[in-house]
Amino acid sequence: MRFAQILAYVVSNLRAPDKLLPIIRNLGARHREVGVVAEHFPPFKAALLKTLREKMGERWTPEVEMAWSSTYDMLAREMMSS
């Protein structure tokens, strides 16, 4: 449930980086405390995109994939930079 809440918060605040980035950086610091390292992000991205693609079905377009992929990359960079 926690992941779904964070994901909803991210989507709701993509146009409000002043609200979003501190939360994401804090999340990155907490993940690092439990041993998450940069190498964990690519397989998680692949699993997330696959899950979204399966759930969205025909609504999953190349544009949607690009949007999710680039958003994930930005979030991962921010999490790793904290």
PDB file of N, CA, C and O in Angstrom:
ATOM      1  N   MET A   1       0.812  -1.187   0.000  1.00  0.00           N
ATOM      2  CA  MET A   1       0.000   0.000   0.000  1.00  0.00           C
ATOM      3  C   MET A   1       0.860   1.256   0.000  1.00  0.00           C
ATOM      4  O   MET A   1       0.527   2.225  -0.683  1.00  0.00           O
ATOM      5  N   ARG A   2       1.931   1.262   0.732  1.00  0.00           N
ATOM      6  CA  ARG A   2       2.794   2.439   0.831  1.00  0.00           C
ATOM      7  C   ARG A   2       3.313   2.840  -0.547  1.00  0.00           C
ATOM      8  O   ARG A   2       3.331   4.026  -0.877  1.00  0.00           O
ATOM      9  N   PHE A   3       3.735   1.870  -1.355  1.00  0.00           N
ATOM     10  CA  PHE A   3       4.241   2.180  -2.698  1.00  0.00           C
ATOM     11  C   PHE A   3       3.166   2.859  -3.530  1.00  0.00           C
ATOM     12  O   PHE A   3       3.443   3.837  -4.225  1.00  0.00           O
ATOM     13  N   ALA A   4       1.951   2.354  -3.466  1.00  0.00           N
ATOM     14  CA  ALA A   4       0.847   2.948  -4.228  1.00  0.00           C
ATOM     15  C   ALA A   4       0.597   4.382  -3.783  1.00  0.00           C
ATOM     16  O   ALA A   4       0.297   5.241  -4.612  1.00  0.00           O
ATOM     17  N   GLN A   5       0.715   4.648  -2.506  1.00  0.00           N
ATOM     18  CA  GLN A   5       0.526   6.006  -1.993  1.00  0.00           C
ATOM     19  C   GLN A   5       1.611   6.946  -2.516  1.00  0.00           C
ATOM     20  O   GLN A   5       1.321   8.066  -2.936  1.00  0.00           O
ATOM     21  N   ILE A   6       2.840   6.489  -2.488  1.00  0.00           N
ATOM     22  CA  ILE A   6       3.950   7.310  -2.994  1.00  0.00           C
ATOM     23  C   ILE A   6       3.776   7.554  -4.485  1.00  0.00           C
ATOM     24  O   ILE A   6       3.977   8.672  -4.960  1.00  0.00           O
ATOM     25  N   LEU A   7       3.408   6.523  -5.220  1.00  0.00           N
ATOM     26  CA  LEU A   7       3.214   6.665  -6.660  1.00  0.00           C
ATOM     27  C   LEU A   7       2.102   7.671  -6.966  1.00  0.00           C
ATOM     28  O   LEU A   7       2.243   8.499  -7.866  1.00  0.00           O
ATOM     29  N   ALA A   8       1.025   7.599  -6.236  1.00  0.00           N
ATOM     30  CA  ALA A   8      -0.068   8.561  -6.421  1.00  0.00           C
ATOM     31  C   ALA A   8       0.392   9.974  -6.083  1.00  0.00           C
ATOM     32  O   ALA A   8       0.028  10.923  -6.776  1.00  0.00           O
ATOM     33  N   TYR A   9       1.177  10.123  -5.040  1.00  0.00           N
ATOM     34  CA  TYR A   9       1.699  11.435  -4.661  1.00  0.00           C
ATOM     35  C   TYR A   9       2.602  11.987  -5.761  1.00  0.00           C
ATOM     36  O   TYR A   9       2.513  13.165  -6.106  1.00  0.00           O
ATOM     37  N   VAL A  10       3.457  11.152  -6.304  1.00  0.00           N
ATOM     38  CA  VAL A  10       4.357  11.568  -7.387  1.00  0.00           C
ATOM     39  C   VAL A  10       3.547  12.067  -8.579  1.00  0.00           C
ATOM     40  O   VAL A  10       3.790  13.163  -9.086  1.00  0.00           O
ATOM     41  N   VAL A  11       2.603  11.276  -9.017  1.00  0.00           N
ATOM     42  CA  VAL A  11       1.794  11.647 -10.182  1.00  0.00           C
ATOM     43  C   VAL A  11       1.053  12.952  -9.919  1.00  0.00           C
ATOM     44  O   VAL A  11       0.950  13.799 -10.806  1.00  0.00           O
ATOM     45  N   SER A  12       0.541  13.117  -8.714  1.00  0.00           N
ATOM     46  CA  SER A  12      -0.215  14.324  -8.377  1.00  0.00           C
ATOM     47  C   SER A  12       0.653  15.576  -8.288  1.00  0.00           C
ATOM     48  O   SER A  12       0.148  16.692  -8.404  1.00  0.00           O
ATOM     49  N   ASN A  13       1.952  15.394  -8.083  1.00  0.00           N
ATOM     50  CA  ASN A  13       2.820  16.534  -7.828  1.00  0.00           C
ATOM     51  C   ASN A  13       3.949  16.702  -8.839  1.00  0.00           C
ATOM     52  O   ASN A  13       4.930  17.390  -8.558  1.00  0.00           O
ATOM     53  N   LEU A  14       3.824  16.089 -10.000  1.00  0.00           N
ATOM     54  CA  LEU A  14       4.883  16.220 -11.009  1.00  0.00           C
ATOM     55  C   LEU A  14       5.120  17.674 -11.409  1.00  0.00           C
ATOM     56  O   LEU A  14       6.238  18.044 -11.771  1.00  0.00           O
ATOM     57  N   ARG A  15       4.101  18.479 -11.348  1.00  0.00           N
ATOM     58  CA  ARG A  15       4.246  19.890 -11.726  1.00  0.00           C
ATOM     59  C   ARG A  15       4.522  20.781 -10.514  1.00  0.00           C
ATOM     60  O   ARG A  15       4.459  22.007 -10.608  1.00  0.00           O
ATOM     61  N   ALA A  16       4.824  20.161  -9.394  1.00  0.00           N
ATOM     62  CA  ALA A  16       5.135  20.903  -8.171  1.00  0.00           C
ATOM     63  C   ALA A  16       6.436  20.379  -7.565  1.00  0.00           C
ATOM     64  O   ALA A  16       6.427  19.792  -6.483  1.00  0.00           O
ATOM     65  N   PRO A  17       7.552  20.592  -8.259  1.00  0.00           N
ATOM     66  CA  PRO A  17       8.815  20.029  -7.774  1.00  0.00           C
ATOM     67  C   PRO A  17       9.206  20.505  -6.379  1.00  0.00           C
ATOM     68  O   PRO A  17       9.907  19.789  -5.664  1.00  0.00           O
ATOM     69  N   ASP A  18       8.773  21.686  -5.980  1.00  0.00           N
ATOM     70  CA  ASP A  18       9.091  22.174  -4.637  1.00  0.00           C
ATOM     71  C   ASP A  18       8.457  21.296  -3.559  1.00  0.00           C
ATOM     72  O   ASP A  18       8.993  21.190  -2.455  1.00  0.00           O
ATOM     73  N   LYS A  19       7.331  20.673  -3.865  1.00  0.00           N
ATOM     74  CA  LYS A  19       6.684  19.732  -2.949  1.00  0.00           C
ATOM     75  C   LYS A  19       7.225  18.322  -3.125  1.00  0.00           C
ATOM     76  O   LYS A  19       7.423  17.598  -2.150  1.00  0.00           O
ATOM     77  N   LEU A  20       7.461  17.937  -4.371  1.00  0.00           N
ATOM     78  CA  LEU A  20       7.815  16.563  -4.692  1.00  0.00           C
ATOM     79  C   LEU A  20       9.260  16.199  -4.336  1.00  0.00           C
ATOM     80  O   LEU A  20       9.502  15.170  -3.705  1.00  0.00           O
ATOM     81  N   LEU A  21      10.205  17.029  -4.734  1.00  0.00           N
ATOM     82  CA  LEU A  21      11.611  16.651  -4.600  1.00  0.00           C
ATOM     83  C   LEU A  21      12.071  16.424  -3.162  1.00  0.00           C
ATOM     84  O   LEU A  21      12.825  15.479  -2.931  1.00  0.00           O
ATOM     85  N   PRO A  22      11.669  17.223  -2.195  1.00  0.00           N
ATOM     86  CA  PRO A  22      12.094  16.899  -0.824  1.00  0.00           C
ATOM     87  C   PRO A  22      11.598  15.528  -0.353  1.00  0.00           C
ATOM     88  O   PRO A  22      12.318  14.809   0.340  1.00  0.00           O
ATOM     89  N   ILE A  23      10.385  15.174  -0.726  1.00  0.00           N
ATOM     90  CA  ILE A  23       9.836  13.861  -0.352  1.00  0.00           C
ATOM     91  C   ILE A  23      10.647  12.751  -1.016  1.00  0.00           C
ATOM     92  O   ILE A  23      10.991  11.762  -0.368  1.00  0.00           O
ATOM     93  N   ILE A  24      10.950  12.909  -2.291  1.00  0.00           N
ATOM     94  CA  ILE A  24      11.697  11.892  -3.040  1.00  0.00           C
ATOM     95  C   ILE A  24      13.115  11.760  -2.505  1.00  0.00           C
ATOM     96  O   ILE A  24      13.623  10.646  -2.374  1.00  0.00           O
ATOM     97  N   ARG A  25      13.754  12.870  -2.196  1.00  0.00           N
ATOM     98  CA  ARG A  25      15.122  12.815  -1.645  1.00  0.00           C
ATOM     99  C   ARG A  25      15.127  12.138  -0.283  1.00  0.00           C
ATOM    100  O   ARG A  25      16.036  11.365   0.021  1.00  0.00           O
ATOM    101  N   ASN A  26      14.126  12.420   0.539  1.00  0.00           N
ATOM    102  CA  ASN A  26      14.010  11.757   1.831  1.00  0.00           C
ATOM    103  C   ASN A  26      13.790  10.263   1.649  1.00  0.00           C
ATOM    104  O   ASN A  26      14.365   9.448   2.370  1.00  0.00           O
ATOM    105  N   LEU A  27      12.961   9.915   0.688  1.00  0.00           N
ATOM    106  CA  LEU A  27      12.713   8.510   0.376  1.00  0.00           C
ATOM    107  C   LEU A  27      14.012   7.819  -0.055  1.00  0.00           C
ATOM    108  O   LEU A  27      14.276   6.679   0.324  1.00  0.00           O
ATOM    109  N   GLY A  28      14.810   8.522  -0.846  1.00  0.00           N
ATOM    110  CA  GLY A  28      16.102   7.975  -1.266  1.00  0.00           C
ATOM    111  C   GLY A  28      17.020   7.720  -0.089  1.00  0.00           C
ATOM    112  O   GLY A  28      17.676   6.680  -0.027  1.00  0.00           O
ATOM    113  N   ALA A  29      17.075   8.657   0.847  1.00  0.00           N
ATOM    114  CA  ALA A  29      17.914   8.485   2.031  1.00  0.00           C
ATOM    115  C   ALA A  29      17.454   7.282   2.852  1.00  0.00           C
ATOM    116  O   ALA A  29      18.276   6.506   3.339  1.00  0.00           O
ATOM    117  N   ARG A  30      16.147   7.132   3.003  1.00  0.00           N
ATOM    118  CA  ARG A  30      15.625   5.982   3.758  1.00  0.00           C
ATOM    119  C   ARG A  30      15.925   4.665   3.049  1.00  0.00           C
ATOM    120  O   ARG A  30      16.231   3.665   3.698  1.00  0.00           O
ATOM    121  N   HIS A  31      15.838   4.661   1.728  1.00  0.00           N
ATOM    122  CA  HIS A  31      16.157   3.440   0.980  1.00  0.00           C
ATOM    123  C   HIS A  31      17.634   3.083   1.130  1.00  0.00           C
ATOM    124  O   HIS A  31      17.985   1.913   1.276  1.00  0.00           O
ATOM    125  N   ARG A  32      18.486   4.088   1.094  1.00  0.00           N
ATOM    126  CA  ARG A  32      19.922   3.837   1.238  1.00  0.00           C
ATOM    127  C   ARG A  32      20.215   3.229   2.615  1.00  0.00           C
ATOM    128  O   ARG A  32      21.076   2.358   2.738  1.00  0.00           O
ATOM    129  N   GLU A  33      19.502   3.684   3.645  1.00  0.00           N
ATOM    130  CA  GLU A  33      19.685   3.152   4.999  1.00  0.00           C
ATOM    131  C   GLU A  33      19.397   1.656   5.085  1.00  0.00           C
ATOM    132  O   GLU A  33      19.966   0.958   5.924  1.00  0.00           O
ATOM    133  N   VAL A  34      18.518   1.167   4.221  1.00  0.00           N
ATOM    134  CA  VAL A  34      18.189  -0.261   4.256  1.00  0.00           C
ATOM    135  C   VAL A  34      18.918  -1.054   3.170  1.00  0.00           C
ATOM    136  O   VAL A  34      18.585  -2.210   2.907  1.00  0.00           O
ATOM    137  N   GLY A  35      19.910  -0.427   2.547  1.00  0.00           N
ATOM    138  CA  GLY A  35      20.776  -1.158   1.632  1.00  0.00           C
ATOM    139  C   GLY A  35      20.453  -1.067   0.158  1.00  0.00           C
ATOM    140  O   GLY A  35      21.049  -1.788  -0.641  1.00  0.00           O
ATOM    141  N   VAL A  36      19.530  -0.208  -0.227  1.00  0.00           N
ATOM    142  CA  VAL A  36      19.233  -0.041  -1.652  1.00  0.00           C
ATOM    143  C   VAL A  36      20.391   0.714  -2.292  1.00  0.00           C
ATOM    144  O   VAL A  36      20.826   1.750  -1.790  1.00  0.00           O
ATOM    145  N   VAL A  37      20.884   0.180  -3.411  1.00  0.00           N
ATOM    146  CA  VAL A  37      21.998   0.788  -4.140  1.00  0.00           C
ATOM    147  C   VAL A  37      21.574   1.033  -5.588  1.00  0.00           C
ATOM    148  O   VAL A  37      20.537   0.543  -6.035  1.00  0.00           O
ATOM    149  N   ALA A  38      22.384   1.790  -6.303  1.00  0.00           N
ATOM    150  CA  ALA A  38      22.058   2.185  -7.680  1.00  0.00           C
ATOM    151  C   ALA A  38      21.720   0.990  -8.566  1.00  0.00           C
ATOM    152  O   ALA A  38      20.873   1.106  -9.452  1.00  0.00           O
ATOM    153  N   GLU A  39      22.353  -0.135  -8.349  1.00  0.00           N
ATOM    154  CA  GLU A  39      22.122  -1.315  -9.194  1.00  0.00           C
ATOM    155  C   GLU A  39      20.718  -1.875  -9.043  1.00  0.00           C
ATOM    156  O   GLU A  39      20.263  -2.642  -9.892  1.00  0.00           O
ATOM    157  N   HIS A  40      20.030  -1.506  -7.980  1.00  0.00           N
ATOM    158  CA  HIS A  40      18.668  -1.998  -7.770  1.00  0.00           C
ATOM    159  C   HIS A  40      17.632  -1.249  -8.611  1.00  0.00           C
ATOM    160  O   HIS A  40      16.543  -1.764  -8.862  1.00  0.00           O
ATOM    161  N   PHE A  41      17.971  -0.040  -9.044  1.00  0.00           N
ATOM    162  CA  PHE A  41      16.981   0.785  -9.733  1.00  0.00           C
ATOM    163  C   PHE A  41      16.590   0.270 -11.128  1.00  0.00           C
ATOM    164  O   PHE A  41      15.399   0.262 -11.440  1.00  0.00           O
ATOM    165  N   PRO A  42      17.536  -0.160 -11.985  1.00  0.00           N
ATOM    166  CA  PRO A  42      17.119  -0.637 -13.318  1.00  0.00           C
ATOM    167  C   PRO A  42      16.169  -1.838 -13.302  1.00  0.00           C
ATOM    168  O   PRO A  42      15.180  -1.823 -14.034  1.00  0.00           O
ATOM    169  N   PRO A  43      16.426  -2.881 -12.496  1.00  0.00           N
ATOM    170  CA  PRO A  43      15.453  -3.988 -12.503  1.00  0.00           C
ATOM    171  C   PRO A  43      14.097  -3.584 -11.935  1.00  0.00           C
ATOM    172  O   PRO A  43      13.061  -4.084 -12.374  1.00  0.00           O
ATOM    173  N   PHE A  44      14.105  -2.679 -10.957  1.00  0.00           N
ATOM    174  CA  PHE A  44      12.824  -2.206 -10.431  1.00  0.00           C
ATOM    175  C   PHE A  44      12.071  -1.425 -11.500  1.00  0.00           C
ATOM    176  O   PHE A  44      10.855  -1.562 -11.635  1.00  0.00           O
ATOM    177  N   LYS A  45      12.794  -0.607 -12.258  1.00  0.00           N
ATOM    178  CA  LYS A  45      12.164   0.143 -13.354  1.00  0.00           C
ATOM    179  C   LYS A  45      11.527  -0.813 -14.350  1.00  0.00           C
ATOM    180  O   LYS A  45      10.384  -0.614 -14.763  1.00  0.00           O
ATOM    181  N   ALA A  46      12.261  -1.847 -14.736  1.00  0.00           N
ATOM    182  CA  ALA A  46      11.729  -2.820 -15.702  1.00  0.00           C
ATOM    183  C   ALA A  46      10.462  -3.479 -15.167  1.00  0.00           C
ATOM    184  O   ALA A  46       9.490  -3.646 -15.904  1.00  0.00           O
ATOM    185  N   ALA A  47      10.469  -3.854 -13.891  1.00  0.00           N
ATOM    186  CA  ALA A  47       9.287  -4.495 -13.294  1.00  0.00           C
ATOM    187  C   ALA A  47       8.113  -3.523 -13.223  1.00  0.00           C
ATOM    188  O   ALA A  47       6.975  -3.902 -13.502  1.00  0.00           O
ATOM    189  N   LEU A  48       8.383  -2.273 -12.851  1.00  0.00           N
ATOM    190  CA  LEU A  48       7.316  -1.278 -12.772  1.00  0.00           C
ATOM    191  C   LEU A  48       6.694  -1.030 -14.136  1.00  0.00           C
ATOM    192  O   LEU A  48       5.471  -1.032 -14.273  1.00  0.00           O
ATOM    193  N   LEU A  49       7.529  -0.817 -15.142  1.00  0.00           N
ATOM    194  CA  LEU A  49       7.003  -0.561 -16.484  1.00  0.00           C
ATOM    195  C   LEU A  49       6.222  -1.757 -17.017  1.00  0.00           C
ATOM    196  O   LEU A  49       5.189  -1.589 -17.666  1.00  0.00           O
ATOM    197  N   LYS A  50       6.709  -2.953 -16.748  1.00  0.00           N
ATOM    198  CA  LYS A  50       5.992  -4.161 -17.192  1.00  0.00           C
ATOM    199  C   LYS A  50       4.620  -4.238 -16.518  1.00  0.00           C
ATOM    200  O   LYS A  50       3.621  -4.541 -17.170  1.00  0.00           O
ATOM    201  N   THR A  51       4.576  -3.967 -15.226  1.00  0.00           N
ATOM    202  CA  THR A  51       3.312  -4.010 -14.497  1.00  0.00           C
ATOM    203  C   THR A  51       2.334  -2.967 -15.027  1.00  0.00           C
ATOM    204  O   THR A  51       1.160  -3.264 -15.245  1.00  0.00           O
ATOM    205  N   LEU A  52       2.820  -1.753 -15.233  1.00  0.00           N
ATOM    206  CA  LEU A  52       1.957  -0.701 -15.767  1.00  0.00           C
ATOM    207  C   LEU A  52       1.449  -1.056 -17.159  1.00  0.00           C
ATOM    208  O   LEU A  52       0.278  -0.844 -17.472  1.00  0.00           O
ATOM    209  N   ARG A  53       2.331  -1.595 -17.989  1.00  0.00           N
ATOM    210  CA  ARG A  53       1.949  -1.995 -19.346  1.00  0.00           C
ATOM    211  C   ARG A  53       0.846  -3.050 -19.299  1.00  0.00           C
ATOM    212  O   ARG A  53      -0.126  -2.969 -20.049  1.00  0.00           O
ATOM    213  N   GLU A  54       0.999  -4.035 -18.420  1.00  0.00           N
ATOM    214  CA  GLU A  54      -0.007  -5.095 -18.306  1.00  0.00           C
ATOM    215  C   GLU A  54      -1.340  -4.546 -17.793  1.00  0.00           C
ATOM    216  O   GLU A  54      -2.402  -4.935 -18.278  1.00  0.00           O
ATOM    217  N   LYS A  55      -1.281  -3.650 -16.821  1.00  0.00           N
ATOM    218  CA  LYS A  55      -2.510  -3.093 -16.241  1.00  0.00           C
ATOM    219  C   LYS A  55      -3.214  -2.132 -17.192  1.00  0.00           C
ATOM    220  O   LYS A  55      -4.444  -2.069 -17.201  1.00  0.00           O
ATOM    221  N   MET A  56      -2.462  -1.388 -17.989  1.00  0.00           N
ATOM    222  CA  MET A  56      -3.068  -0.393 -18.877  1.00  0.00           C
ATOM    223  C   MET A  56      -3.545  -0.979 -20.199  1.00  0.00           C
ATOM    224  O   MET A  56      -4.394  -0.395 -20.872  1.00  0.00           O
ATOM    225  N   GLY A  57      -3.009  -2.112 -20.563  1.00  0.00           N
ATOM    226  CA  GLY A  57      -3.453  -2.770 -21.793  1.00  0.00           C
ATOM    227  C   GLY A  57      -3.291  -1.879 -23.017  1.00  0.00           C
ATOM    228  O   GLY A  57      -2.205  -1.367 -23.289  1.00  0.00           O
ATOM    229  N   GLU A  58      -4.380  -1.702 -23.747  1.00  0.00           N
ATOM    230  CA  GLU A  58      -4.336  -0.941 -24.998  1.00  0.00           C
ATOM    231  C   GLU A  58      -4.033   0.543 -24.787  1.00  0.00           C
ATOM    232  O   GLU A  58      -3.627   1.235 -25.721  1.00  0.00           O
ATOM    233  N   ARG A  59      -4.228   1.025 -23.572  1.00  0.00           N
ATOM    234  CA  ARG A  59      -3.934   2.437 -23.292  1.00  0.00           C
ATOM    235  C   ARG A  59      -2.434   2.693 -23.160  1.00  0.00           C
ATOM    236  O   ARG A  59      -1.996   3.843 -23.116  1.00  0.00           O
ATOM    237  N   TRP A  60      -1.650   1.616 -23.097  1.00  0.00           N
ATOM    238  CA  TRP A  60      -0.189   1.737 -22.998  1.00  0.00           C
ATOM    239  C   TRP A  60       0.352   2.028 -24.397  1.00  0.00           C
ATOM    240  O   TRP A  60       0.384   1.148 -25.258  1.00  0.00           O
ATOM    241  N   THR A  61       0.764   3.237 -24.603  1.00  0.00           N
ATOM    242  CA  THR A  61       1.287   3.666 -25.905  1.00  0.00           C
ATOM    243  C   THR A  61       2.766   3.985 -25.769  1.00  0.00           C
ATOM    244  O   THR A  61       3.271   4.096 -24.652  1.00  0.00           O
ATOM    245  N   PRO A  62       3.471   4.136 -26.892  1.00  0.00           N
ATOM    246  CA  PRO A  62       4.880   4.540 -26.800  1.00  0.00           C
ATOM    247  C   PRO A  62       5.053   5.862 -26.037  1.00  0.00           C
ATOM    248  O   PRO A  62       6.038   6.044 -25.323  1.00  0.00           O
ATOM    249  N   GLU A  63       4.104   6.768 -26.190  1.00  0.00           N
ATOM    250  CA  GLU A  63       4.194   8.049 -25.480  1.00  0.00           C
ATOM    251  C   GLU A  63       4.040   7.863 -23.971  1.00  0.00           C
ATOM    252  O   GLU A  63       4.752   8.487 -23.185  1.00  0.00           O
ATOM    253  N   VAL A  64       3.106   7.000 -23.578  1.00  0.00           N
ATOM    254  CA  VAL A  64       2.901   6.719 -22.157  1.00  0.00           C
ATOM    255  C   VAL A  64       4.147   6.051 -21.583  1.00  0.00           C
ATOM    256  O   VAL A  64       4.595   6.391 -20.488  1.00  0.00           O
ATOM    257  N   GLU A  65       4.698   5.105 -22.327  1.00  0.00           N
ATOM    258  CA  GLU A  65       5.915   4.430 -21.867  1.00  0.00           C
ATOM    259  C   GLU A  65       7.057   5.428 -21.703  1.00  0.00           C
ATOM    260  O   GLU A  65       7.787   5.371 -20.713  1.00  0.00           O
ATOM    261  N   MET A  66       7.220   6.335 -22.653  1.00  0.00           N
ATOM    262  CA  MET A  66       8.286   7.327 -22.572  1.00  0.00           C
ATOM    263  C   MET A  66       8.086   8.236 -21.360  1.00  0.00           C
ATOM    264  O   MET A  66       9.045   8.576 -20.667  1.00  0.00           O
ATOM    265  N   ALA A  67       6.840   8.626 -21.112  1.00  0.00           N
ATOM    266  CA  ALA A  67       6.553   9.497 -19.964  1.00  0.00           C
ATOM    267  C   ALA A  67       6.880   8.794 -18.645  1.00  0.00           C
ATOM    268  O   ALA A  67       7.527   9.376 -17.774  1.00  0.00           O
ATOM    269  N   TRP A  68       6.438   7.558 -18.500  1.00  0.00           N
ATOM    270  CA  TRP A  68       6.730   6.824 -17.277  1.00  0.00           C
ATOM    271  C   TRP A  68       8.220   6.555 -17.136  1.00  0.00           C
ATOM    272  O   TRP A  68       8.773   6.676 -16.043  1.00  0.00           O
ATOM    273  N   SER A  69       8.868   6.194 -18.228  1.00  0.00           N
ATOM    274  CA  SER A  69      10.290   5.893 -18.189  1.00  0.00           C
ATOM    275  C   SER A  69      11.106   7.120 -17.780  1.00  0.00           C
ATOM    276  O   SER A  69      11.978   7.026 -16.916  1.00  0.00           O
ATOM    277  N   SER A  70      10.829   8.249 -18.386  1.00  0.00           N
ATOM    278  CA  SER A  70      11.593   9.450 -18.054  1.00  0.00           C
ATOM    279  C   SER A  70      11.279   9.938 -16.642  1.00  0.00           C
ATOM    280  O   SER A  70      12.164  10.451 -15.957  1.00  0.00           O
ATOM    281  N   THR A  71      10.041   9.786 -16.203  1.00  0.00           N
ATOM    282  CA  THR A  71       9.689  10.167 -14.837  1.00  0.00           C
ATOM    283  C   THR A  71      10.417   9.279 -13.842  1.00  0.00           C
ATOM    284  O   THR A  71      10.956   9.765 -12.848  1.00  0.00           O
ATOM    285  N   TYR A  72      10.433   7.991 -14.105  1.00  0.00           N
ATOM    286  CA  TYR A  72      11.145   7.079 -13.215  1.00  0.00           C
ATOM    287  C   TYR A  72      12.624   7.446 -13.158  1.00  0.00           C
ATOM    288  O   TYR A  72      13.214   7.478 -12.078  1.00  0.00           O
ATOM    289  N   ASP A  73      13.222   7.721 -14.309  1.00  0.00           N
ATOM    290  CA  ASP A  73      14.650   8.074 -14.339  1.00  0.00           C
ATOM    291  C   ASP A  73      14.927   9.310 -13.494  1.00  0.00           C
ATOM    292  O   ASP A  73      15.913   9.348 -12.758  1.00  0.00           O
ATOM    293  N   MET A  74      14.070  10.319 -13.591  1.00  0.00           N
ATOM    294  CA  MET A  74      14.241  11.537 -12.801  1.00  0.00           C
ATOM    295  C   MET A  74      14.121  11.224 -11.312  1.00  0.00           C
ATOM    296  O   MET A  74      14.928  11.696 -10.510  1.00  0.00           O
ATOM    297  N   LEU A  75      13.128  10.440 -10.947  1.00  0.00           N
ATOM    298  CA  LEU A  75      12.945  10.091  -9.545  1.00  0.00           C
ATOM    299  C   LEU A  75      14.122   9.281  -9.007  1.00  0.00           C
ATOM    300  O   LEU A  75      14.589   9.513  -7.892  1.00  0.00           O
ATOM    301  N   ALA A  76      14.592   8.338  -9.804  1.00  0.00           N
ATOM    302  CA  ALA A  76      15.737   7.518  -9.385  1.00  0.00           C
ATOM    303  C   ALA A  76      16.976   8.400  -9.194  1.00  0.00           C
ATOM    304  O   ALA A  76      17.709   8.226  -8.221  1.00  0.00           O
ATOM    305  N   ARG A  77      17.218   9.342 -10.109  1.00  0.00           N
ATOM    306  CA  ARG A  77      18.364  10.253  -9.954  1.00  0.00           C
ATOM    307  C   ARG A  77      18.253  11.044  -8.655  1.00  0.00           C
ATOM    308  O   ARG A  77      19.229  11.183  -7.919  1.00  0.00           O
ATOM    309  N   GLU A  78      17.070  11.556  -8.384  1.00  0.00           N
ATOM    310  CA  GLU A  78      16.870  12.339  -7.162  1.00  0.00           C
ATOM    311  C   GLU A  78      17.038  11.479  -5.921  1.00  0.00           C
ATOM    312  O   GLU A  78      17.631  11.921  -4.937  1.00  0.00           O
ATOM    313  N   MET A  79      16.528  10.266  -5.954  1.00  0.00           N
ATOM    314  CA  MET A  79      16.676   9.377  -4.798  1.00  0.00           C
ATOM    315  C   MET A  79      18.141   9.032  -4.557  1.00  0.00           C
ATOM    316  O   MET A  79      18.592   8.995  -3.412  1.00  0.00           O
ATOM    317  N   MET A  80      18.878   8.782  -5.623  1.00  0.00           N
ATOM    318  CA  MET A  80      20.289   8.419  -5.473  1.00  0.00           C
ATOM    319  C   MET A  80      21.170   9.601  -5.096  1.00  0.00           C
ATOM    320  O   MET A  80      22.257   9.413  -4.551  1.00  0.00           O
ATOM    321  N   SER A  81      20.712  10.822  -5.382  1.00  0.00           N
ATOM    322  CA  SER A  81      21.530  11.996  -5.110  1.00  0.00           C
ATOM    323  C   SER A  81      21.407  12.477  -3.671  1.00  0.00           C
ATOM    324  O   SER A  81      22.183  13.325  -3.229  1.00  0.00           O
ATOM    325  N   SER A  82      20.446  11.945  -2.948  1.00  0.00           N
ATOM    326  CA  SER A  82      20.211  12.455  -1.596  1.00  0.00           C
ATOM    327  C   SER A  82      21.231  11.909  -0.602  1.00  0.00           C
ATOM    328  O   SER A  82      21.176  12.239   0.583  1.00  0.00           O
TER     329      SER A  82
END
